[in-house]
């Protein structure tokens, strides 16, 4: 193998990743998770099991003056 190709002959060592810590103000249920250090609402999963949804920061603010049940 030529010297120019030897650097690609072996995969570099894995880089360890830290785990995000859950804060006390975060919901503790199966729908919320930490993704890229941000709070993520899981709204479904693909056939392969990958979660999809939206980040909390991208959601509109909750307005409790609107009640869809008319009470």
PQR file with spaces between the fields and no chain letter, atoms N, CA, C, O and H, PARSE charges and radii, in Angstrom:
ATOM       1  N    UNK     1       0.852   -1.170    0.000 -0.4000 1.5000
ATOM       2  CA   UNK     1       0.000    0.000    0.000 -0.0000 2.0000
ATOM       3  C    UNK     1       0.902    1.238    0.000  0.5500 1.7000
ATOM       4  O    UNK     1       1.877    1.294    0.749 -0.5500 1.4000
ATOM       5  N    UNK     2       0.581    2.217   -0.828 -0.4000 1.5000
ATOM       6  CA   UNK     2       1.411    3.430   -0.850 -0.0000 2.0000
ATOM       7  C    UNK     2       1.287    4.219    0.455  0.5500 1.7000
ATOM       8  O    UNK     2       0.264    4.149    1.137 -0.5500 1.4000
ATOM       9  H    UNK     2      -0.211    2.171   -1.436  0.4000 1.0000
ATOM      10  N    UNK     3       2.321    4.958    0.788 -0.4000 1.5000
ATOM      11  CA   UNK     3       2.333    5.752    2.019 -0.0000 2.0000
ATOM      12  C    UNK     3       1.164    6.733    2.076  0.5500 1.7000
ATOM      13  O    UNK     3       0.634    6.995    3.156 -0.5500 1.4000
ATOM      14  H    UNK     3       3.151    5.015    0.234  0.4000 1.0000
ATOM      15  N    UNK     4       0.760    7.273    0.942 -0.4000 1.5000
ATOM      16  CA   UNK     4      -0.339    8.243    0.929 -0.0000 2.0000
ATOM      17  C    UNK     4      -1.664    7.606    1.330  0.5500 1.7000
ATOM      18  O    UNK     4      -2.582    8.323    1.729 -0.5500 1.4000
ATOM      19  H    UNK     4       1.190    7.060    0.065  0.4000 1.0000
ATOM      20  N    UNK     5      -1.797    6.276    1.238 -0.4000 1.5000
ATOM      21  CA   UNK     5      -3.048    5.594    1.575 -0.0000 2.0000
ATOM      22  C    UNK     5      -3.025    4.974    2.967  0.5500 1.7000
ATOM      23  O    UNK     5      -4.071    4.548    3.457 -0.5500 1.4000
ATOM      24  H    UNK     5      -1.051    5.694    0.914  0.4000 1.0000
ATOM      25  N    UNK     6      -1.871    4.910    3.613 -0.4000 1.5000
ATOM      26  CA   UNK     6      -1.777    4.255    4.922 -0.0000 2.0000
ATOM      27  C    UNK     6      -2.608    4.963    5.999  0.5500 1.7000
ATOM      28  O    UNK     6      -3.142    4.310    6.896 -0.5500 1.4000
ATOM      29  H    UNK     6      -1.022    5.255    3.215  0.4000 1.0000
ATOM      30  N    UNK     7      -2.717    6.272    5.915 -0.4000 1.5000
ATOM      31  CA   UNK     7      -3.490    7.001    6.935 -0.0000 2.0000
ATOM      32  C    UNK     7      -4.967    6.617    6.901  0.5500 1.7000
ATOM      33  O    UNK     7      -5.657    6.775    7.908 -0.5500 1.4000
ATOM      34  H    UNK     7      -2.283    6.802    5.187  0.4000 1.0000
ATOM      35  N    UNK     8      -5.464    6.125    5.789 -0.4000 1.5000
ATOM      36  CA   UNK     8      -6.868    5.752    5.659 -0.0000 2.0000
ATOM      37  C    UNK     8      -7.100    4.258    5.895  0.5500 1.7000
ATOM      38  O    UNK     8      -8.235    3.787    5.825 -0.5500 1.4000
ATOM      39  H    UNK     8      -4.903    5.996    4.970  0.4000 1.0000
ATOM      40  N    UNK     9      -6.039    3.521    6.170 -0.4000 1.5000
ATOM      41  CA   UNK     9      -6.146    2.073    6.341 -0.0000 2.0000
ATOM      42  C    UNK     9      -6.751    1.694    7.688  0.5500 1.7000
ATOM      43  O    UNK     9      -7.290    0.596    7.824 -0.5500 1.4000
ATOM      44  H    UNK     9      -5.117    3.903    6.227  0.4000 1.0000
ATOM      45  N    UNK    10      -6.678    2.562    8.675 -0.4000 1.5000
ATOM      46  CA   UNK    10      -7.230    2.270    9.997 -0.0000 2.0000
ATOM      47  C    UNK    10      -8.169    3.385   10.412  0.5500 1.7000
ATOM      48  O    UNK    10      -7.929    4.564   10.151 -0.5500 1.4000
ATOM      49  H    UNK    10      -6.241    3.454    8.564  0.4000 1.0000
ATOM      50  N    UNK    11      -9.231    2.982   11.059 -0.4000 1.5000
ATOM      51  CA   UNK    11     -10.209    3.934   11.570 -0.0000 2.0000
ATOM      52  C    UNK    11      -9.626    4.639   12.796  0.5500 1.7000
ATOM      53  O    UNK    11      -8.975    3.989   13.614 -0.5500 1.4000
ATOM      54  H    UNK    11      -9.426    2.024   11.271  0.4000 1.0000
ATOM      55  N    UNK    12      -9.840    5.946   12.945 -0.4000 1.5000
ATOM      56  CA   UNK    12      -9.334    6.647   14.139 -0.0000 2.0000
ATOM      57  C    UNK    12     -10.076    6.157   15.388  0.5500 1.7000
ATOM      58  O    UNK    12     -11.189    5.645   15.276 -0.5500 1.4000
ATOM      59  H    UNK    12     -10.369    6.474   12.280  0.4000 1.0000
ATOM      60  N    UNK    13      -9.475    6.308   16.575 -0.4000 1.5000
ATOM      61  CA   UNK    13     -10.142    5.871   17.804 -0.0000 2.0000
ATOM      62  C    UNK    13     -11.424    6.664   18.048  0.5500 1.7000
ATOM      63  O    UNK    13     -11.540    7.822   17.647 -0.5500 1.4000
ATOM      64  H    UNK    13      -8.570    6.724   16.666  0.4000 1.0000
ATOM      65  N    UNK    14     -12.374    6.027   18.706 -0.4000 1.5000
ATOM      66  CA   UNK    14     -13.662    6.669   19.003 -0.0000 2.0000
ATOM      67  C    UNK    14     -13.460    7.818   19.981  0.5500 1.7000
ATOM      68  O    UNK    14     -12.608    7.753   20.867 -0.5500 1.4000
ATOM      69  H    UNK    14     -12.280    5.086   19.032  0.4000 1.0000
ATOM      70  N    UNK    15     -14.245    8.857   19.811 -0.4000 1.5000
ATOM      71  CA   UNK    15     -14.210   10.005   20.705 -0.0000 2.0000
ATOM      72  C    UNK    15     -15.313    9.834   21.739  0.5500 1.7000
ATOM      73  O    UNK    15     -16.488    9.791   21.375 -0.5500 1.4000
ATOM      74  H    UNK    15     -14.937    8.909   19.091  0.4000 1.0000
ATOM      75  N    UNK    16     -14.964    9.735   23.025 -0.4000 1.5000
ATOM      76  CA   UNK    16     -16.009    9.573   24.045 -0.0000 2.0000
ATOM      77  C    UNK    16     -16.880   10.820   24.119  0.5500 1.7000
ATOM      78  O    UNK    16     -16.392   11.943   23.995 -0.5500 1.4000
ATOM      79  H    UNK    16     -14.009    9.770   23.321  0.4000 1.0000
ATOM      80  N    UNK    17     -18.157   10.606   24.321 -0.4000 1.5000
ATOM      81  CA   UNK    17     -19.112   11.716   24.438 -0.0000 2.0000
ATOM      82  C    UNK    17     -19.680   11.755   25.846  0.5500 1.7000
ATOM      83  O    UNK    17     -19.892   10.717   26.474 -0.5500 1.4000
ATOM      84  H    UNK    17     -18.553    9.694   24.422  0.4000 1.0000
ATOM      85  N    UNK    18     -19.918   12.947   26.326 -0.4000 1.5000
ATOM      86  CA   UNK    18     -20.539   13.110   27.636 -0.0000 2.0000
ATOM      87  C    UNK    18     -22.043   12.936   27.540  0.5500 1.7000
ATOM      88  O    UNK    18     -22.613   12.980   26.450 -0.5500 1.4000
ATOM      89  H    UNK    18     -19.746   13.790   25.816  0.4000 1.0000
ATOM      90  N    UNK    19     -22.670   12.742   28.658 -0.4000 1.5000
ATOM      91  CA   UNK    19     -24.118   12.597   28.714 -0.0000 2.0000
ATOM      92  C    UNK    19     -24.728   13.868   29.298  0.5500 1.7000
ATOM      93  O    UNK    19     -24.192   14.457   30.236 -0.5500 1.4000
ATOM      94  H    UNK    19     -22.207   12.706   29.544  0.4000 1.0000
ATOM      95  N    UNK    20     -25.843   14.271   28.732 -0.4000 1.5000
ATOM      96  CA   UNK    20     -26.526   15.461   29.233 -0.0000 2.0000
ATOM      97  C    UNK    20     -27.181   15.155   30.571  0.5500 1.7000
ATOM      98  O    UNK    20     -27.738   14.075   30.768 -0.5500 1.4000
ATOM      99  H    UNK    20     -26.278   13.792   27.969  0.4000 1.0000
ATOM     100  N    UNK    21     -27.113   16.098   31.474 -0.4000 1.5000
ATOM     101  CA   UNK    21     -27.755   15.917   32.775 -0.0000 2.0000
ATOM     102  C    UNK    21     -29.148   16.513   32.715  0.5500 1.7000
ATOM     103  O    UNK    21     -29.363   17.567   32.117 -0.5500 1.4000
ATOM     104  H    UNK    21     -26.661   16.976   31.314  0.4000 1.0000
ATOM     105  N    UNK    22     -30.081   15.832   33.336 -0.4000 1.5000
ATOM     106  CA   UNK    22     -31.455   16.318   33.382 -0.0000 2.0000
ATOM     107  C    UNK    22     -31.577   17.338   34.503  0.5500 1.7000
ATOM     108  O    UNK    22     -31.140   17.099   35.629 -0.5500 1.4000
ATOM     109  H    UNK    22     -29.906   14.975   33.822  0.4000 1.0000
ATOM     110  N    UNK    23     -32.170   18.467   34.183 -0.4000 1.5000
ATOM     111  CA   UNK    23     -32.413   19.487   35.184 -0.0000 2.0000
ATOM     112  C    UNK    23     -33.703   19.202   35.932  0.5500 1.7000
ATOM     113  O    UNK    23     -34.527   18.415   35.468 -0.5500 1.4000
ATOM     114  H    UNK    23     -32.525   18.661   33.268  0.4000 1.0000
ATOM     115  N    UNK    24     -33.886   19.826   37.071 -0.4000 1.5000
ATOM     116  CA   UNK    24     -35.072   19.594   37.877 -0.0000 2.0000
ATOM     117  C    UNK    24     -36.336   20.161   37.252  0.5500 1.7000
ATOM     118  O    UNK    24     -37.437   19.763   37.633 -0.5500 1.4000
ATOM     119  H    UNK    24     -33.216   20.466   37.449  0.4000 1.0000
ATOM     120  N    UNK    25     -36.205   21.091   36.292 -0.4000 1.5000
ATOM     121  CA   UNK    25     -37.378   21.713   35.699 -0.0000 2.0000
ATOM     122  C    UNK    25     -37.851   20.984   34.442  0.5500 1.7000
ATOM     123  O    UNK    25     -38.800   21.436   33.801 -0.5500 1.4000
ATOM     124  H    UNK    25     -35.311   21.415   35.982  0.4000 1.0000
ATOM     125  N    UNK    26     -37.225   19.879   34.075 -0.4000 1.5000
ATOM     126  CA   UNK    26     -37.602   19.162   32.863 -0.0000 2.0000
ATOM     127  C    UNK    26     -38.605   18.064   33.187  0.5500 1.7000
ATOM     128  O    UNK    26     -38.541   17.436   34.244 -0.5500 1.4000
ATOM     129  H    UNK    26     -36.454   19.511   34.596  0.4000 1.0000
ATOM     130  N    UNK    27     -39.526   17.843   32.265 -0.4000 1.5000
ATOM     131  CA   UNK    27     -40.527   16.800   32.435 -0.0000 2.0000
ATOM     132  C    UNK    27     -39.848   15.441   32.432  0.5500 1.7000
ATOM     133  O    UNK    27     -38.929   15.193   31.651 -0.5500 1.4000
ATOM     134  H    UNK    27     -39.578   18.353   31.406  0.4000 1.0000
ATOM     135  N    UNK    28     -40.309   14.568   33.313 -0.4000 1.5000
ATOM     136  CA   UNK    28     -39.719   13.228   33.412 -0.0000 2.0000
ATOM     137  C    UNK    28     -40.707   12.212   32.847  0.5500 1.7000
ATOM     138  O    UNK    28     -41.373   11.497   33.595 -0.5500 1.4000
ATOM     139  H    UNK    28     -41.055   14.769   33.947  0.4000 1.0000
ATOM     140  N    UNK    29     -40.793   12.158   31.525 -0.4000 1.5000
ATOM     141  CA   UNK    29     -41.644   11.159   30.888 -0.0000 2.0000
ATOM     142  C    UNK    29     -41.028   10.717   29.573  0.5500 1.7000
ATOM     143  O    UNK    29     -39.976   11.218   29.177 -0.5500 1.4000
ATOM     144  H    UNK    29     -40.253   12.740   30.917  0.4000 1.0000
ATOM     145  N    UNK    30     -41.668    9.796   28.903 -0.4000 1.5000
ATOM     146  CA   UNK    30     -41.095    9.204   27.693 -0.0000 2.0000
ATOM     147  C    UNK    30     -41.126   10.131   26.483  0.5500 1.7000
ATOM     148  O    UNK    30     -40.447    9.854   25.494 -0.5500 1.4000
ATOM     149  H    UNK    30     -42.524    9.389   29.224  0.4000 1.0000
ATOM     150  N    UNK    31     -41.882   11.210   26.527 -0.4000 1.5000
ATOM     151  CA   UNK    31     -42.035   12.073   25.356 -0.0000 2.0000
ATOM     152  C    UNK    31     -40.935   13.108   25.231  0.5500 1.7000
ATOM     153  O    UNK    31     -40.674   13.591   24.130 -0.5500 1.4000
ATOM     154  H    UNK    31     -42.433   11.435   27.330  0.4000 1.0000
ATOM     155  N    UNK    32     -40.286   13.460   26.325 -0.4000 1.5000
ATOM     156  CA   UNK    32     -39.235   14.471   26.299 -0.0000 2.0000
ATOM     157  C    UNK    32     -37.877   13.810   26.423  0.5500 1.7000
ATOM     158  O    UNK    32     -37.717   12.850   27.176 -0.5500 1.4000
ATOM     159  H    UNK    32     -40.498   13.068   27.219  0.4000 1.0000
ATOM     160  N    UNK    33     -36.899   14.317   25.689 -0.4000 1.5000
ATOM     161  CA   UNK    33     -35.532   13.820   25.755 -0.0000 2.0000
ATOM     162  C    UNK    33     -34.577   14.972   25.471  0.5500 1.7000
ATOM     163  O    UNK    33     -34.997   16.048   25.045 -0.5500 1.4000
ATOM     164  H    UNK    33     -37.029   15.097   25.077  0.4000 1.0000
ATOM     165  N    UNK    34     -33.302   14.741   25.708 -0.4000 1.5000
ATOM     166  CA   UNK    34     -32.279   15.738   25.406 -0.0000 2.0000
ATOM     167  C    UNK    34     -31.612   15.336   24.098  0.5500 1.7000
ATOM     168  O    UNK    34     -31.116   14.217   23.968 -0.5500 1.4000
ATOM     169  H    UNK    34     -32.960   13.867   26.053  0.4000 1.0000
ATOM     170  N    UNK    35     -31.600   16.239   23.138 -0.4000 1.5000
ATOM     171  CA   UNK    35     -30.974   15.983   21.847 -0.0000 2.0000
ATOM     172  C    UNK    35     -30.083   17.174   21.524  0.5500 1.7000
ATOM     173  O    UNK    35     -30.562   18.306   21.457 -0.5500 1.4000
ATOM     174  H    UNK    35     -32.003   17.148   23.244  0.4000 1.0000
ATOM     175  N    UNK    36     -28.819   16.934   21.327 -0.4000 1.5000
ATOM     176  CA   UNK    36     -27.852   18.012   21.076 -0.0000 2.0000
ATOM     177  C    UNK    36     -27.847   19.040   22.202  0.5500 1.7000
ATOM     178  O    UNK    36     -27.622   20.226   21.963 -0.5500 1.4000
ATOM     179  H    UNK    36     -28.430   16.015   21.381  0.4000 1.0000
ATOM     180  N    UNK    37     -28.094   18.591   23.415 -0.4000 1.5000
ATOM     181  CA   UNK    37     -28.090   19.492   24.560 -0.0000 2.0000
ATOM     182  C    UNK    37     -29.343   20.332   24.685  0.5500 1.7000
ATOM     183  O    UNK    37     -29.405   21.225   25.529 -0.5500 1.4000
ATOM     184  H    UNK    37     -28.278   17.627   23.609  0.4000 1.0000
ATOM     185  N    UNK    38     -30.361   20.059   23.848 -0.4000 1.5000
ATOM     186  CA   UNK    38     -31.607   20.831   23.891 -0.0000 2.0000
ATOM     187  C    UNK    38     -32.777   19.896   24.170  0.5500 1.7000
ATOM     188  O    UNK    38     -32.746   18.717   23.815 -0.5500 1.4000
ATOM     189  H    UNK    38     -30.311   19.333   23.162  0.4000 1.0000
ATOM     190  N    UNK    39     -33.813   20.440   24.813 -0.4000 1.5000
ATOM     191  CA   UNK    39     -35.008   19.677   25.136 -0.0000 2.0000
ATOM     192  C    UNK    39     -35.795   19.394   23.861  0.5500 1.7000
ATOM     193  O    UNK    39     -36.084   20.312   23.094 -0.5500 1.4000
ATOM     194  H    UNK    39     -33.839   21.397   25.101  0.4000 1.0000
ATOM     195  N    UNK    40     -36.143   18.130   23.631 -0.4000 1.5000
ATOM     196  CA   UNK    40     -36.783   17.682   22.392 -0.0000 2.0000
ATOM     197  C    UNK    40     -38.044   16.899   22.719  0.5500 1.7000
ATOM     198  O    UNK    40     -38.004   15.972   23.528 -0.5500 1.4000
ATOM     199  H    UNK    40     -35.908   17.384   24.254  0.4000 1.0000
ATOM     200  N    UNK    41     -39.176   17.267   22.093 -0.4000 1.5000
ATOM     201  CA   UNK    41     -40.441   16.572   22.271 -0.0000 2.0000
ATOM     202  C    UNK    41     -40.583   15.513   21.185  0.5500 1.7000
ATOM     203  O    UNK    41     -40.662   15.843   20.002 -0.5500 1.4000
ATOM     204  H    UNK    41     -39.208   18.020   21.436  0.4000 1.0000
ATOM     205  N    UNK    42     -40.615   14.241   21.581 -0.4000 1.5000
ATOM     206  CA   UNK    42     -40.766   13.141   20.637 -0.0000 2.0000
ATOM     207  C    UNK    42     -42.259   12.989   20.325  0.5500 1.7000
ATOM     208  O    UNK    42     -43.060   12.708   21.218 -0.5500 1.4000
ATOM     209  H    UNK    42     -40.550   13.973   22.543  0.4000 1.0000
ATOM     210  N    UNK    43     -42.626   13.176   19.055 -0.4000 1.5000
ATOM     211  CA   UNK    43     -44.034   13.054   18.663 -0.0000 2.0000
ATOM     212  C    UNK    43     -44.314   11.761   17.918  0.5500 1.7000
ATOM     213  O    UNK    43     -45.473   11.433   17.664 -0.5500 1.4000
ATOM     214  H    UNK    43     -41.976   13.405   18.330  0.4000 1.0000
ATOM     215  N    UNK    44     -43.274   11.026   17.565 -0.4000 1.5000
ATOM     216  CA   UNK    44     -43.463    9.749   16.887 -0.0000 2.0000
ATOM     217  C    UNK    44     -42.123    9.104   16.606  0.5500 1.7000
ATOM     218  O    UNK    44     -41.068    9.642   16.939 -0.5500 1.4000
ATOM     219  H    UNK    44     -42.333   11.292   17.771  0.4000 1.0000
ATOM     220  N    UNK    45     -42.190    7.948   15.992 -0.4000 1.5000
ATOM     221  CA   UNK    45     -40.980    7.214   15.627 -0.0000 2.0000
ATOM     222  C    UNK    45     -41.125    6.659   14.220  0.5500 1.7000
ATOM     223  O    UNK    45     -42.224    6.309   13.791 -0.5500 1.4000
ATOM     224  H    UNK    45     -43.048    7.511   15.721  0.4000 1.0000
ATOM     225  N    UNK    46     -40.000    6.580   13.499 -0.4000 1.5000
ATOM     226  CA   UNK    46     -40.002    6.017   12.156 -0.0000 2.0000
ATOM     227  C    UNK    46     -40.105    4.501   12.253  0.5500 1.7000
ATOM     228  O    UNK    46     -40.044    3.941   13.348 -0.5500 1.4000
ATOM     229  H    UNK    46     -39.107    6.864   13.847  0.4000 1.0000
ATOM     230  N    UNK    47     -40.262    3.833   11.106 -0.4000 1.5000
ATOM     231  CA   UNK    47     -40.315    2.363   11.086 -0.0000 2.0000
ATOM     232  C    UNK    47     -39.052    1.771   11.691  0.5500 1.7000
ATOM     233  O    UNK    47     -39.097    0.699   12.294 -0.5500 1.4000
ATOM     234  H    UNK    47     -40.312    4.287   10.217  0.4000 1.0000
ATOM     235  N    UNK    48     -37.937    2.450   11.537 -0.4000 1.5000
ATOM     236  CA   UNK    48     -36.670    1.966   12.082 -0.0000 2.0000
ATOM     237  C    UNK    48     -36.468    2.292   13.555  0.5500 1.7000
ATOM     238  O    UNK    48     -35.486    1.852   14.152 -0.5500 1.4000
ATOM     239  H    UNK    48     -37.900    3.321   11.047  0.4000 1.0000
ATOM     240  N    UNK    49     -37.381    3.058   14.152 -0.4000 1.5000
ATOM     241  CA   UNK    49     -37.305    3.385   15.573 -0.0000 2.0000
ATOM     242  C    UNK    49     -36.697    4.729   15.886  0.5500 1.7000
ATOM     243  O    UNK    49     -36.594    5.091   17.058 -0.5500 1.4000
ATOM     244  H    UNK    49     -38.179    3.416   13.666  0.4000 1.0000
ATOM     245  N    UNK    50     -36.285    5.491   14.871 -0.4000 1.5000
ATOM     246  CA   UNK    50     -35.697    6.812   15.116 -0.0000 2.0000
ATOM     247  C    UNK    50     -36.788    7.800   15.524  0.5500 1.7000
ATOM     248  O    UNK    50     -37.837    7.856   14.883 -0.5500 1.4000
ATOM     249  H    UNK    50     -36.369    5.196   13.919  0.4000 1.0000
ATOM     250  N    UNK    51     -36.553    8.582   16.588 -0.4000 1.5000
ATOM     251  CA   UNK    51     -37.569    9.540   17.021 -0.0000 2.0000
ATOM     252  C    UNK    51     -37.633   10.765   16.109  0.5500 1.7000
ATOM     253  O    UNK    51     -36.627   11.181   15.535 -0.5500 1.4000
ATOM     254  H    UNK    51     -35.701    8.536   17.109  0.4000 1.0000
ATOM     255  N    UNK    52     -38.820   11.328   15.988 -0.4000 1.5000
ATOM     256  CA   UNK    52     -38.958   12.615   15.321 -0.0000 2.0000
ATOM     257  C    UNK    52     -39.888   13.478   16.145  0.5500 1.7000
ATOM     258  O    UNK    52     -40.704   12.972   16.916 -0.5500 1.4000
ATOM     259  H    UNK    52     -39.638   10.990   16.454  0.4000 1.0000
ATOM     260  N    UNK    53     -39.760   14.781   15.979 -0.4000 1.5000
ATOM     261  CA   UNK    53     -40.563   15.713   16.773 -0.0000 2.0000
ATOM     262  C    UNK    53     -40.060   17.128   16.600  0.5500 1.7000
ATOM     263  O    UNK    53     -39.690   17.533   15.497 -0.5500 1.4000
ATOM     264  H    UNK    53     -39.097   15.192   15.353  0.4000 1.0000
ATOM     265  N    UNK    54     -40.044   17.890   17.700 -0.4000 1.5000
ATOM     266  CA   UNK    54     -39.638   19.287   17.643 -0.0000 2.0000
ATOM     267  C    UNK    54     -38.893   19.676   18.911  0.5500 1.7000
ATOM     268  O    UNK    54     -39.091   19.081   19.970 -0.5500 1.4000
ATOM     269  H    UNK    54     -40.344   17.561   18.595  0.4000 1.0000
ATOM     270  N    UNK    55     -38.039   20.674   18.792 -0.4000 1.5000
ATOM     271  CA   UNK    55     -37.324   21.192   19.950 -0.0000 2.0000
ATOM     272  C    UNK    55     -38.242   22.141   20.722  0.5500 1.7000
ATOM     273  O    UNK    55     -39.062   22.841   20.128 -0.5500 1.4000
ATOM     274  H    UNK    55     -37.878   21.158   17.932  0.4000 1.0000
ATOM     275  N    UNK    56     -38.101   22.158   22.032 -0.4000 1.5000
ATOM     276  CA   UNK    56     -38.938   22.998   22.887 -0.0000 2.0000
ATOM     277  C    UNK    56     -38.807   24.472   22.512  0.5500 1.7000
ATOM     278  O    UNK    56     -39.791   25.210   22.559 -0.5500 1.4000
ATOM     279  H    UNK    56     -37.435   21.588   22.515  0.4000 1.0000
ATOM     280  N    UNK    57     -37.610   24.904   22.143 -0.4000 1.5000
ATOM     281  CA   UNK    57     -37.386   26.310   21.802 -0.0000 2.0000
ATOM     282  C    UNK    57     -38.102   26.703   20.505  0.5500 1.7000
ATOM     283  O    UNK    57     -38.328   27.888   20.260 -0.5500 1.4000
ATOM     284  H    UNK    57     -36.810   24.305   22.105  0.4000 1.0000
ATOM     285  N    UNK    58     -38.456   25.726   19.681 -0.4000 1.5000
ATOM     286  CA   UNK    58     -39.135   26.008   18.416 -0.0000 2.0000
ATOM     287  C    UNK    58     -40.657   25.978   18.543  0.5500 1.7000
ATOM     288  O    UNK    58     -41.365   26.287   17.584 -0.5500 1.4000
ATOM     289  H    UNK    58     -38.272   24.764   19.880  0.4000 1.0000
ATOM     290  N    UNK    59     -41.163   25.608   19.717 -0.4000 1.5000
ATOM     291  CA   UNK    59     -42.609   25.536   19.936 -0.0000 2.0000
ATOM     292  C    UNK    59     -43.138   26.914   20.331  0.5500 1.7000
ATOM     293  O    UNK    59     -42.445   27.679   21.003 -0.5500 1.4000
ATOM     294  H    UNK    59     -40.588   25.357   20.496  0.4000 1.0000
ATOM     295  N    UNK    60     -44.362   27.228   19.915 -0.4000 1.5000
ATOM     296  CA   UNK    60     -44.937   28.507   20.353 -0.0000 2.0000
ATOM     297  C    UNK    60     -45.191   28.471   21.853  0.5500 1.7000
ATOM     298  O    UNK    60     -45.395   27.396   22.418 -0.5500 1.4000
ATOM     299  H    UNK    60     -44.924   26.606   19.369  0.4000 1.0000
ATOM     300  N    UNK    61     -45.181   29.629   22.505 -0.4000 1.5000
ATOM     301  CA   UNK    61     -45.432   29.650   23.952 -0.0000 2.0000
ATOM     302  C    UNK    61     -46.842   29.153   24.264  0.5500 1.7000
ATOM     303  O    UNK    61     -47.772   29.364   23.486 -0.5500 1.4000
ATOM     304  H    UNK    61     -45.015   30.502   22.046  0.4000 1.0000
ATOM     305  N    UNK    62     -46.987   28.497   25.399 -0.4000 1.5000
ATOM     306  CA   UNK    62     -48.282   27.968   25.821 -0.0000 2.0000
ATOM     307  C    UNK    62     -49.177   29.113   26.283  0.5500 1.7000
ATOM     308  O    UNK    62     -48.769   29.945   27.093 -0.5500 1.4000
ATOM     309  H    UNK    62     -46.232   28.325   26.032  0.4000 1.0000
ATOM     310  N    UNK    63     -50.387   29.147   25.765 -0.4000 1.5000
ATOM     311  CA   UNK    63     -51.349   30.186   26.144 -0.0000 2.0000
ATOM     312  C    UNK    63     -52.536   29.511   26.810  0.5500 1.7000
ATOM     313  O    UNK    63     -53.365   28.904   26.133 -0.5500 1.4000
ATOM     314  H    UNK    63     -50.719   28.471   25.107  0.4000 1.0000
ATOM     315  N    UNK    64     -52.627   29.611   28.129 -0.4000 1.5000
ATOM     316  CA   UNK    64     -53.719   28.945   28.838 -0.0000 2.0000
ATOM     317  C    UNK    64     -55.027   29.708   28.793  0.5500 1.7000
ATOM     318  O    UNK    64     -56.019   29.246   29.358 -0.5500 1.4000
ATOM     319  H    UNK    64     -51.953   30.105   28.679  0.4000 1.0000
ATOM     320  N    UNK    65     -55.065   30.877   28.131 -0.4000 1.5000
ATOM     321  CA   UNK    65     -56.326   31.594   27.990 -0.0000 2.0000
ATOM     322  C    UNK    65     -57.203   30.954   26.927  0.5500 1.7000
ATOM     323  O    UNK    65     -58.408   31.206   26.890 -0.5500 1.4000
ATOM     324  H    UNK    65     -54.259   31.252   27.672  0.4000 1.0000
ATOM     325  N    UNK    66     -56.621   30.129   26.059 -0.4000 1.5000
ATOM     326  CA   UNK    66     -57.387   29.409   25.038 -0.0000 2.0000
ATOM     327  C    UNK    66     -57.651   28.006   25.547  0.5500 1.7000
ATOM     328  O    UNK    66     -56.726   27.291   25.931 -0.5500 1.4000
ATOM     329  H    UNK    66     -55.642   29.925   26.089  0.4000 1.0000
ATOM     330  N    UNK    67     -58.899   27.618   25.548 -0.4000 1.5000
ATOM     331  CA   UNK    67     -59.277   26.278   26.006 -0.0000 2.0000
ATOM     332  C    UNK    67     -60.134   25.640   24.928  0.5500 1.7000
ATOM     333  O    UNK    67     -61.243   26.107   24.667 -0.5500 1.4000
ATOM     334  H    UNK    67     -59.651   28.198   25.235  0.4000 1.0000
ATOM     335  N    UNK    68     -59.646   24.591   24.303 -0.4000 1.5000
ATOM     336  CA   UNK    68     -60.350   23.972   23.188 -0.0000 2.0000
ATOM     337  C    UNK    68     -61.627   23.267   23.612  0.5500 1.7000
ATOM     338  O    UNK    68     -62.420   22.873   22.757 -0.5500 1.4000
ATOM     339  H    UNK    68     -58.745   24.213   24.515  0.4000 1.0000
ATOM     340  N    UNK    69     -61.848   23.097   24.922 -0.4000 1.5000
ATOM     341  CA   UNK    69     -63.057   22.406   25.384 -0.0000 2.0000
ATOM     342  C    UNK    69     -64.163   23.390   25.773  0.5500 1.7000
ATOM     343  O    UNK    69     -65.257   22.970   26.152 -0.5500 1.4000
ATOM     344  H    UNK    69     -61.204   23.417   25.617  0.4000 1.0000
ATOM     345  N    UNK    70     -63.893   24.667   25.684 -0.4000 1.5000
ATOM     346  CA   UNK    70     -64.913   25.676   25.921 -0.0000 2.0000
ATOM     347  C    UNK    70     -65.304   25.860   27.362  0.5500 1.7000
ATOM     348  O    UNK    70     -66.414   26.314   27.640 -0.5500 1.4000
ATOM     349  H    UNK    70     -63.004   25.008   25.376  0.4000 1.0000
ATOM     350  N    UNK    71     -64.429   25.521   28.294 -0.4000 1.5000
ATOM     351  CA   UNK    71     -64.773   25.692   29.711 -0.0000 2.0000
ATOM     352  C    UNK    71     -64.146   26.918   30.289  0.5500 1.7000
ATOM     353  O    UNK    71     -64.333   27.209   31.470 -0.5500 1.4000
ATOM     354  H    UNK    71     -63.528   25.152   28.068  0.4000 1.0000
